[in-house]
C-alpha cells in the first residue's frame, strides 16, 4: 500500500514533497516552493499523516531515498533530499534550473 501510494505520486515533470503538517522543516519547504511560478498541477504537497500509513510510508521512503525524515523532496523521479538540501540548491541557483529543465515552471 505505502509503496504503491508513494510511487503513484512521483512523476516525471512534477515536484512532489512528502510532508507532515506539524513539521517546521516541511513548512519552510512549502513556503519556498509556494513562492515559485509552478504550472498548474505540477507542485504537490502530500501529507503522509492523512493516510493512516505514516510509518509504512516513511519506511518505504527510507528504502527509496536512504532517509525516512520529512520533508522528502522529489524533482521529477529524483529525490533531492530534505529542507536543507532544497535551500542549498535554491541558494546556488540550481533549483530554478532543475525546475525549468523538467518543465514545471510557467
C-alpha distance (Angstrom), angle and dihedral (degrees) to the residues before:
residue distance angle dihedral
X1 . . .
X2 3.82 . .
X3 3.81 92.5 .
X4 3.82 93.1 49.9
X5 3.81 91.0 45.3
X6 3.81 94.4 51.4
X7 3.81 94.0 41.9
X8 3.81 91.6 50.4
X9 3.82 90.0 57.1
X10 3.83 98.5 47.9
X11 3.81 109.0 82.1
X12 3.79 137.4 159.7
X13 3.80 112.4 -98.9
X14 3.80 93.8 22.7
X15 3.80 136.0 95.3
X16 3.80 115.0 -137.5
X17 3.79 125.1 -178.4
X18 3.79 121.5 -168.6
X19 3.81 107.6 -147.9
X20 3.78 147.9 167.4
X21 3.82 111.6 -139.5
X22 3.82 93.4 -136.0
X23 3.82 94.2 54.5
X24 3.84 114.8 104.1
X25 3.82 91.8 -153.8
X26 3.80 89.3 53.7
X27 3.80 90.3 51.9
X28 3.83 91.9 50.3
X29 3.80 89.7 49.9
X30 3.81 91.0 49.5
X31 3.81 91.6 48.7
X32 3.80 93.1 52.2
X33 3.80 96.6 45.0
X34 3.82 93.6 42.3
X35 3.82 89.6 60.9
X36 3.81 92.4 60.2
X37 3.83 122.5 90.1
X38 3.80 99.6 -111.5
X39 3.78 120.3 176.7
X40 3.81 113.3 -111.0
X41 3.81 112.1 -75.3
X42 3.82 97.0 6.5
X43 3.82 97.2 103.0
X44 3.79 118.4 60.7
X45 3.79 131.1 174.6
X46 3.81 110.9 -159.0
X47 3.80 115.2 -157.9
X48 3.80 102.5 -148.6
X49 3.82 92.0 -168.3
X50 3.82 90.3 65.2
X51 3.81 92.9 67.1
X52 3.80 102.0 60.0
X53 3.83 87.6 -129.3
X54 3.80 97.4 86.9
X55 3.82 96.6 136.0
X56 3.81 93.6 44.3
X57 3.81 90.7 49.4
X58 3.81 91.5 49.5
X59 3.82 90.6 47.4
X60 3.81 89.9 52.8
X61 3.82 91.6 46.1
X62 3.82 87.0 54.3
X63 3.82 90.7 53.2
X64 3.80 90.6 46.8
X65 3.81 101.1 41.4
X66 3.80 108.3 14.8
X67 3.81 93.6 -111.4
X68 3.78 133.7 73.6
X69 3.80 96.5 -163.3
X70 3.78 122.7 109.4
X71 2.89 142.0 -92.7
X72 3.80 96.0 53.6
X73 3.80 108.0 -178.1
X74 3.79 120.5 -156.1
X75 3.78 121.4 -169.4
X76 3.77 102.3 -166.9
X77 3.80 107.0 -42.2
X78 3.83 94.3 -26.3
X79 3.79 124.9 92.8
X80 3.80 108.5 -140.4
X81 3.82 92.7 -173.6
X82 3.78 131.4 -112.2
X83 3.79 140.4 -43.3
X84 3.82 98.0 -57.6
X85 3.81 91.7 46.9
X86 3.80 89.9 51.3
X87 3.82 92.8 47.9
X88 3.82 91.1 49.1
X89 3.81 91.5 49.8
X90 3.79 89.9 49.6
X91 3.82 92.9 49.6
X92 3.82 90.8 51.1
X93 3.83 91.1 50.3
X94 3.79 89.6 -118.1
X95 3.82 95.9 114.7
X96 3.79 96.1 64.2
X97 3.81 91.0 45.1
X98 3.81 91.4 52.8
X99 3.81 92.6 46.3
X100 3.82 91.3 49.8
X101 3.80 90.1 46.6
X102 3.82 92.5 57.6
X103 3.83 91.3 42.9
X104 3.81 95.7 -117.5
X105 3.81 97.8 131.5
X106 3.81 129.7 77.9
